[in-house]
Amino acid sequence: MKFSMLVFSLALVLSIASLANQSFAQTQQSELVRVIYSGAFLVDVRTPQEFAEGSVNGAVNIPHDQIQQQISKFRGKKSIVVFCRSGSRSNQAKAILESNQIKNIFNGGSWMNIKSIVGK
């Protein structure tokens, strides 16, 4: 009896945690949509070769390994969305920008995620 209650309790906790994660992800996606439709500066941080194969309409290409050298392009922007193939390089780019006192940066994750929001 005690074991079955423990298993039930654990399953309940895991279910609640899963719902909380889904809710958090939906909130993040909603915020991303709002920021993009408010005119965010869209930056694809993939390589020029990857960018040439396809990206998001209106995005500029500043590879993540060039963010520090091109920091001036980010200053004064109301909001910035960085993205790449999977979200890893954009996470690095976000950290570099934040360490340079650039504000309102959002990691959009994959370029396909951003493309699904922007359309085209």
One Martini backbone bead per residue (centre of mass of N, CA, C, O) as a GRO file, in nm:
protein
  120
    1MET     BB    1   0.059   0.062  -0.023
    2LYS     BB    2   0.297   0.261   0.010
    3PHE     BB    3   0.415   0.216  -0.273
    4SER     BB    4   0.166   0.308  -0.439
    5MET     BB    5   0.165   0.598  -0.323
    6LEU     BB    6   0.444   0.673  -0.421
    7VAL     BB    7   0.392   0.630  -0.721
    8PHE     BB    8   0.154   0.826  -0.742
    9SER     BB    9   0.303   1.078  -0.642
   10LEU     BB   10   0.520   1.079  -0.859
   11ALA     BB   11   0.329   1.097  -1.103
   12LEU     BB   12   0.200   1.365  -1.020
   13VAL     BB   13   0.455   1.539  -1.017
   14LEU     BB   14   0.536   1.484  -1.313
   15SER     BB   15   0.277   1.601  -1.439
   16ILE     BB   16   0.303   1.887  -1.328
   17ALA     BB   17   0.582   1.946  -1.450
   18SER     BB   18   0.498   1.911  -1.744
   19LEU     BB   19   0.283   2.136  -1.748
   20ALA     BB   20   0.474   2.364  -1.667
   21ASN     BB   21   0.661   2.341  -1.913
   22GLN     BB   22   0.447   2.393  -2.129
   23SER     BB   23   0.360   2.670  -2.024
   24PHE     BB   24   0.637   2.804  -2.048
   25ALA     BB   25   0.673   2.759  -2.354
   26GLN     BB   26   0.418   2.917  -2.438
   27THR     BB   27   0.505   3.185  -2.314
   28GLN     BB   28   0.763   3.221  -2.477
   29GLN     BB   29   0.629   3.214  -2.757
   30SER     BB   30   0.441   3.457  -2.711
   31GLU     BB   31   0.668   3.660  -2.663
   32LEU     BB   32   0.805   3.623  -2.936
   33VAL     BB   33   0.571   3.714  -3.110
   34ARG     BB   34   0.544   3.997  -2.991
   35VAL     BB   35   0.831   4.096  -3.057
   36ILE     BB   36   0.828   4.051  -3.361
   37TYR     BB   37   0.561   4.230  -3.413
   38SER     BB   38   0.733   4.487  -3.285
   39GLY     BB   39   1.024   4.487  -3.448
   40ALA     BB   40   1.251   4.305  -3.429
   41PHE     BB   41   1.578   4.217  -3.438
   42LEU     BB   42   1.687   3.985  -3.678
   43VAL     BB   43   1.927   3.714  -3.596
   44ASP     BB   44   2.139   3.515  -3.779
   45VAL     BB   45   2.406   3.298  -3.636
   46ARG     BB   46   2.493   3.164  -3.871
   47THR     BB   47   2.642   3.086  -4.132
   48PRO     BB   48   2.660   3.198  -4.449
   49GLN     BB   49   2.591   2.924  -4.574
   50GLU     BB   50   2.332   2.870  -4.414
   51PHE     BB   51   2.186   3.133  -4.487
   52ALA     BB   52   2.185   3.080  -4.803
   53GLU     BB   53   1.983   2.823  -4.768
   54GLY     BB   54   1.813   2.981  -4.545
   55SER     BB   55   1.565   3.199  -4.395
   56VAL     BB   56   1.443   3.496  -4.267
   57ASN     BB   57   1.247   3.740  -4.325
   58GLY     BB   58   1.455   4.022  -4.236
   59ALA     BB   59   1.717   3.896  -4.176
   60VAL     BB   60   2.032   3.891  -4.034
   61ASN     BB   61   2.385   3.813  -4.072
   62ILE     BB   62   2.550   3.714  -3.759
   63PRO     BB   63   2.779   3.539  -3.659
   64HIS     BB   64   2.858   3.423  -3.350
   65ASP     BB   65   3.181   3.480  -3.398
   66GLN     BB   66   3.095   3.816  -3.459
   67ILE     BB   67   2.949   3.967  -3.233
   68GLN     BB   68   3.172   4.126  -3.082
   69GLN     BB   69   3.269   4.288  -3.345
   70GLN     BB   70   2.933   4.378  -3.392
   71ILE     BB   71   2.796   4.535  -3.147
   72SER     BB   72   2.694   4.806  -3.279
   73LYS     BB   73   2.438   4.671  -3.427
   74PHE     BB   74   2.276   4.644  -3.133
   75ARG     BB   75   2.261   4.920  -3.059
   76GLY     BB   76   1.939   5.063  -2.990
   77LYS     BB   77   1.762   4.825  -2.970
   78LYS     BB   78   1.465   4.726  -2.854
   79SER     BB   79   1.483   4.432  -2.994
   80ILE     BB   80   1.618   4.086  -2.990
   81VAL     BB   81   1.651   3.808  -3.224
   82VAL     BB   82   1.805   3.502  -3.187
   83PHE     BB   83   1.928   3.250  -3.427
   84CYS     BB   84   1.942   2.907  -3.557
   85ARG     BB   85   1.930   2.570  -3.574
   86SER     BB   86   1.882   2.502  -3.230
   87GLY     BB   87   1.996   2.739  -2.999
   88SER     BB   88   2.298   2.741  -2.917
   89ARG     BB   89   2.430   2.988  -3.060
   90SER     BB   90   2.214   3.189  -2.962
   91ASN     BB   91   2.286   3.158  -2.665
   92GLN     BB   92   2.572   3.269  -2.695
   93ALA     BB   93   2.496   3.542  -2.817
   94LYS     BB   94   2.325   3.639  -2.581
   95ALA     BB   95   2.557   3.639  -2.374
   96ILE     BB   96   2.734   3.845  -2.517
   97LEU     BB   97   2.534   4.077  -2.521
   98GLU     BB   98   2.484   4.092  -2.214
   99SER     BB   99   2.794   4.146  -2.147
  100ASN     BB  100   2.735   4.432  -2.329
  101GLN     BB  101   2.458   4.567  -2.231
  102ILE     BB  102   2.238   4.422  -2.385
  103LYS     BB  103   1.895   4.441  -2.437
  104ASN     BB  104   1.631   4.252  -2.522
  105ILE     BB  105   1.698   3.936  -2.551
  106PHE     BB  106   1.614   3.662  -2.774
  107ASN     BB  107   1.581   3.317  -2.792
  108GLY     BB  108   1.449   3.155  -3.082
  109GLY     BB  109   1.627   2.931  -3.174
  110SER     BB  110   1.517   2.826  -3.448
  111TRP     BB  111   1.466   2.928  -3.769
  112MET     BB  112   1.199   2.770  -3.804
  113ASN     BB  113   1.050   2.903  -3.573
  114ILE     BB  114   1.063   3.191  -3.683
  115LYS     BB  115   0.937   3.130  -3.959
  116SER     BB  116   0.658   3.043  -3.838
  117ILE     BB  117   0.597   3.335  -3.739
  118VAL     BB  118   0.658   3.513  -3.997
  119GLY     BB  119   0.673   3.348  -4.236
  120LYS     BB  120   0.809   3.292  -4.544
   0.00000   0.00000   0.00000
